[in-house]
Amino acid sequence: MTKGTTSFGRRHTKTHGLCKRCGRRAFHNQKKTCASCGYPSAKIRSFNWGMKAKRRKTTGTGRMRYLKTVNVRFKNGFREGAKKAKAE
């Protein structure tokens, strides 16, 4: 068998599928680990040699559904349930 074109024609199985955590097609089907985020390990996969990759995945690149309200609540002393004082 040759090393080139004919060999490439036999490739029809997928090594990577979709990851539950990051949603990328980086979940290795045999190893059962994600090449992108490291799922199922508890910690997110990141390395210091990949600064650009860290920048893409860090806090602030997504929706921040909870964190975006924290700054305003901090300014008001995390008050809850109290009614506003009327300005007269």
Secondary structure, 3 states (H helix, E strand, C coil): CCCCHHHHCCCCCCCEECCCCCCCCCEECCCCEECCCCCCCCCCCCCCCCHHHHHHHCCCCCCCCCHHHHHHHHHCCCCCCCCCCCCC
